[in-house]
Structure formats: structure tokens, C-alpha cells
Amino acid sequence: MSVAYAIVKGKCPRCGQGTIFQRFFVMHPQCPVCGLKFQREPGYFLGAMYISYFLSLVCLLAFFLPLHHFVHQPLSTVLGVSVLLYLPLAPFVFRYSRIVWIYIDRSIDP
């Protein structure tokens, strides 16, 4: 299984079979298959906030730039519409920022 596919599916970085999340917002404390501990220490997901910031910025720019180019409205209006379009994606950004952080951390310090 490729790494990109495993990230999209939310699979464990060690075994590739167990899932990281039980439900959409609730993580397993460890992999149900291989036992890998997902949260290594308190404050572990602080690094995921940087990934979340980056993913949010990419999403907002993906909405803002075409709207700004094609819709001739004030900048504040275009920005407000971009934020409203982004809001439904915020839970996915939360989820995938944590998954990507686990994969990055495991590749640096297995």
C-alpha cells in the first residue's frame, strides 16, 4: 500500500492495516492491529497544528484566488465567502493534519 493511500485511508504508519481514528474526531490510543502508540507524549500533536495551518492556507487560497479573479467584489467580501466555503473542510483538515503529523514523526523518529 502506498503512503499516500494509507494517509487518505487513515491507516497505521507501521502496519498499514489498523485505523488511526475510531470515529471522525476520536482517535484510537494505539493501533488496534500492531499496538503502535499514536500519541507518544503530552503535547504530541502540537506539530499537527503547523500542518493544519498549512492545509488551511492552501484550502483558503484555492477558494480565494479564483473568486478574486472572476468575481469583481470588494476584497473583504471575497475573503468572507472564501472562509465560509472553507468551514465545511475544517474537520477534514483537523483529521488529516494529525494523520500526516504521525506519518512525518514516524519517518523522522521510528
N, C-alpha and C positions, 0 to 999 in steps of 0.2 A: 504494500500500500504506500502511495507517495505521501510525503509530508503534508503537502497542500491539501490532499483529500482527507487526511487524518485530522487536520486542523478544522476543515469545514464540517466534518462529522463530529468533532469534539472528542476524539479518541485519545487514549493514554499515549504519551510520547515514548514510553518504554516498550509496552507490549503491542500497542496498536489495536487492542480489542476492547478493553474496558472504556467506559464513558467517563468523562470528567464531571459532567453535570447530571444530577438525578432528575431535576426538573429545570425549567428555564432559568431560574435565578438561584437554585440551590445546588451547591457543589457536593460531590462525594468527598469525604475527608481523605480517602485514599482510593486507589484504583480497585474496583471490585474483582479484577482478574489477577493482577500481579502484585497488588499491595503497595504500589508506589504512593508515597505521601505527597499530596498535591500542595499543601500549604506547609512549607518547610519550617517557618518560624513566624512569630508575630510581626506584622507589618510586611509580610512577604509580597503582597500584591501592590505595594507602593510603585513598583516598576511598571505594573499594568496601567497605572494612571497616565504615564507618559505615552504608552501605546494608545490608550483611549483618546488622549488629546490629539495625537496624530491622525487616528482614524476619523475622529470628529471633524478635524480640519479638512481632511480630504473630502468627506461627505458634504460639508458645507460649501466648499469650493465647487464641487460638482453641481450643486444646485445654483449657487450664486453667479458663477461666470456665465452660463447660458442665459439665465434670467436677465442679468445686467446687459448682456449683448443684444438680446432680442426684445426685451420689454423696456420701453422707454418710460420709466417711472423714477421717482427720487431714490437715491441710494438707500435711505433708511427703509423705504417700502420694500425694495428688493431684498435687503438683508432680513427684514422681518418675515417675509414669505419664505426665504431660504431656511430660517430657523424653524418655522412651522413645518416645512417639508422634512426637515431633519428629525424632528421629535419622535416620529414612529420608529426611527432607526436606532435611537439611543439604547434600548435594551439589547439589541444585537451588538452594538459597539461595546457595551459592558461585558457581555458574554465572550466575545471573540478577543477582546483585549486581554482577558485573563488566560484564555487558551493560548494565545500567541506568546504571552509572557512565560507561561510554563514551558513552552517549547524552546524559547530563547534561553531561559535559565538552564534547562536540562542540556542544551547543546554546549553551553559555556562551562557548566559545573555539574557533570553527571553524578 
